[in-house]
C-alpha cells in the first residue's frame, strides 16, 4: 500500500469480534493502529492508511 508515494506495511489481527489494523511506514518506523468490526476490513485499511498519512504529515511539520 502506498502512503504519500511510499510503501506502507499493513497487518490485520482478529481480536474477538473486532479487527485490529496496523500500518507501519518502513522508512520512519512510525506505526498506527485502528480497531473496528471484523467485517469492515476494507474500511479499516483506508482508515489506518489515512491515519498513517496524518501522523507522518504532523511529524514533517513539527507539530
N, C-alpha and C positions, 0 to 999 in steps of 0.2 A: 504494500500500500504506500502511496506517496503523500507526503505532507510537505508543503512549501517546496516542491521539487525534489525532495529527498525521500528515501525509503523509511518506512516505519514497520516495526515488528508488532504483530497483534496476536494476543493469546486469549482464548476463551476457556473459562473454568466454570463448570456447573457446581453450584453450592446450594444444595437442596432444591427448592423450586425456583431459584434465581440463577442468572448467568452473570458472571463477572468478566468484563472485557478489560484487558490491559494493553496499552500501546507504549512502545519504547522507541525512542529515537536513538539509533545505534551510534551516531556521531557524538552526541552530548550525554548519552545515557539518562536522559530525562524520561521518567516513567509516570504515566497517569492511568487511573482506573475509573470504571463506571460500572454500576450494577443495575440490572433490570430483570424483567420477566424472562424466563428461559425461552420463550417463543419469539423474542424480539432481537434475534442475532444481528440482522442487517441494520436495524436502528441503533443498536449498541455499537456496532462497528463505526457507523457515521458519527455518533456522539463522541466516542473515545478519540477518533481522529481529529474532530473539531476541538476537543479539549486539549489534545497534544499541541495542535497548531496555536491555540490561545496561549498556553503556557510558554511555548517557545518564543512567541512574539513578545510576551511580557518580559521574558529574560533578555531578549535582544534590546529592548528599550530601557532596561534597567529599572523597571517599575516593580 
